[in-house]
């Protein structure tokens, strides 16, 4: 039976509900969804999708680092958008964030996100 380790980074926002930023079990990291919250202010960085998406990538990177993982360890990313018209802008930020690494991915439209966010991402990664 494998144990579960709770992962926390002060460089990513505190959970806005009863969950962890990420959990690590059996060499697999499951990162909870991140929205564009500034970890210090606890508020969305802006209303625009580009600023929020950039903050999401920073938040997820901080959680990965806290777990001892890197961008190249990401296996799967889920992206949630409140408006699919934002897909090209988020896709560009996502591509810049990951460079040549191309994990599996899904992008879906949702009717709303926590705290009025317009983009959210979660991920699964391996950790040695």
C-alpha positions as CSV (number, residue, x, y, z in Angstrom):
1,X,0.0,0.0,0.0
2,X,1.5,3.3,-1.0
3,X,1.4,6.4,1.2
4,X,0.1,9.8,0.1
5,X,2.3,12.9,0.6
6,X,0.7,16.3,0.6
7,X,2.6,18.8,-1.5
8,X,2.5,22.5,-0.6
9,X,4.3,25.6,-2.0
10,X,4.2,29.0,-0.5
11,X,4.9,30.3,-4.1
12,X,1.4,29.1,-5.2
13,X,-1.9,30.2,-3.8
14,X,-3.4,28.4,-0.8
15,X,-6.3,26.1,-1.6
16,X,-9.6,27.9,-1.8
17,X,-11.4,24.8,-0.5
18,X,-10.9,21.5,1.3
19,X,-8.1,20.1,-0.9
20,X,-4.3,20.1,-1.3
21,X,-2.3,21.9,-3.9
22,X,-1.1,18.5,-5.0
23,X,-0.7,14.9,-3.7
24,X,2.2,12.5,-4.4
25,X,1.7,8.8,-4.4
26,X,3.6,5.9,-6.0
27,X,5.8,8.3,-8.0
28,X,2.8,10.2,-9.4
29,X,2.0,13.8,-8.7
30,X,-1.6,14.9,-9.0
31,X,-1.8,18.7,-9.0
32,X,-5.1,20.3,-8.2
33,X,-6.5,23.0,-10.5
34,X,-4.8,26.3,-10.4
35,X,-6.5,29.6,-11.4
36,X,-4.7,32.9,-11.9
37,X,-4.4,33.8,-8.2
38,X,-1.5,35.8,-7.0
39,X,-0.1,33.8,-4.1
40,X,0.6,36.8,-1.9
41,X,-2.5,38.9,-2.6
42,X,-4.9,35.9,-2.8
43,X,-6.7,37.6,-5.7
44,X,-6.9,37.1,-9.4
45,X,-4.0,38.9,-11.1
46,X,-6.3,40.5,-13.7
47,X,-9.5,40.0,-15.7
48,X,-7.7,39.1,-18.9
49,X,-7.1,35.5,-19.9
50,X,-3.4,36.1,-20.8
51,X,-2.4,37.4,-17.4
52,X,-4.4,34.7,-15.7
53,X,-3.0,31.9,-17.8
54,X,0.6,33.1,-17.2
55,X,-0.1,33.2,-13.4
56,X,-1.6,29.7,-13.7
57,X,1.6,28.4,-15.2
58,X,3.7,30.1,-12.5
59,X,1.5,28.5,-9.8
60,X,1.7,25.0,-11.3
61,X,5.5,25.4,-11.8
62,X,5.8,26.2,-8.1
63,X,3.8,23.2,-7.1
64,X,5.9,21.0,-9.4
65,X,9.1,22.4,-7.8
66,X,7.8,21.7,-4.3
67,X,7.3,18.1,-5.3
68,X,10.8,17.7,-6.8
69,X,9.5,17.6,-10.4
70,X,10.0,19.7,-13.4
71,X,8.1,20.7,-16.6
72,X,9.6,17.7,-18.4
73,X,7.9,15.4,-15.9
74,X,4.4,16.5,-16.8
75,X,2.4,13.7,-18.4
76,X,-1.1,15.3,-18.7
77,X,-2.6,18.7,-18.5
78,X,-6.3,19.7,-18.4
79,X,-7.2,23.2,-19.4
80,X,-10.6,24.7,-18.5
81,X,-11.8,27.9,-20.3
82,X,-14.9,29.9,-19.7
83,X,-14.7,31.1,-23.4
84,X,-13.3,28.9,-26.2
85,X,-12.5,32.1,-28.1
86,X,-9.6,32.4,-25.6
87,X,-8.1,29.1,-26.8
88,X,-5.4,30.6,-29.2
89,X,-4.1,33.0,-26.5
90,X,-4.0,30.4,-23.8
91,X,-2.4,27.9,-26.2
92,X,0.4,30.3,-27.0
93,X,1.2,30.9,-23.3
94,X,1.0,27.1,-22.7
95,X,3.4,26.4,-25.6
96,X,5.9,29.1,-24.3
97,X,5.6,27.6,-20.8
98,X,6.4,24.0,-21.9
99,X,8.9,24.7,-24.7
100,X,9.4,21.5,-26.7
101,X,7.8,19.2,-24.1
102,X,4.4,18.0,-25.3
103,X,2.4,16.1,-22.7
104,X,-1.1,14.8,-23.3
105,X,-3.7,17.5,-22.9
106,X,-7.4,18.2,-22.9
107,X,-9.0,21.6,-23.2
108,X,-12.7,22.0,-22.4
109,X,-15.2,24.9,-22.1
110,X,-16.9,25.3,-18.8
111,X,-19.7,27.7,-17.7
112,X,-17.8,29.1,-14.8
113,X,-14.7,28.8,-12.6
114,X,-13.9,29.6,-9.0
115,X,-13.7,33.2,-8.0
116,X,-14.6,34.4,-11.5
117,X,-11.5,33.0,-13.1
118,X,-11.5,32.6,-16.9
119,X,-8.9,29.8,-17.1
120,X,-7.9,26.9,-14.9
121,X,-5.3,24.1,-15.3
122,X,-4.4,20.9,-13.5
123,X,-1.8,18.3,-14.2
124,X,-0.4,14.9,-13.6
125,X,3.4,14.3,-13.5
126,X,5.9,11.7,-12.6
127,X,8.3,12.3,-9.7
128,X,11.5,10.2,-9.2
